[in-house]
Amino acid sequence: CSASHFALITAYDDIKNRLTGLERENSTLKRRLRIYEGKHPLIGDFGEERGFSLYDSQENSLLKSEKASLQQQLNQFQLELQKSKEREEQLEEMIQAYEKLCEEKAELETELGEMRALVETHLSRIRSLEQQLRQRDSGAFPALGTADVTFISRHPNPGLSH
């Protein structure tokens, strides 16, 4: 009698422990289901009397087709994003090249202005020297006209002809 009593007590404790473990697992599953239902509102409440079928076949096929459509849209958006990034990089390169060209143009315009000023200075100096030369030549040969002075300055020996 004591062995069977001991076996009954052991079986009772074992069943009690299993029941406690199953209750914990059940509450964990219910908590996970509530979290999942919060994330995916298409799933209805999981009741005690209700069967475990969450979707019927029509809802399942609709969800699959919607998922495929959303995946296709996602792929399309990712492709557009990639193309947009490539265009942005190209535009950035073009902007940098344009800025470089603008800088070079400004530098060239500055150099051109300096060269023009230098040319004007040299031309002014040449005109001044020509005028001084004419004045000196006209002082040395007062009887000669301007055309003769030009001829003399070009041809130092007036006796020679072409």
Long-range contacts (C-beta under 8 A, 24 or more apart in sequence): none
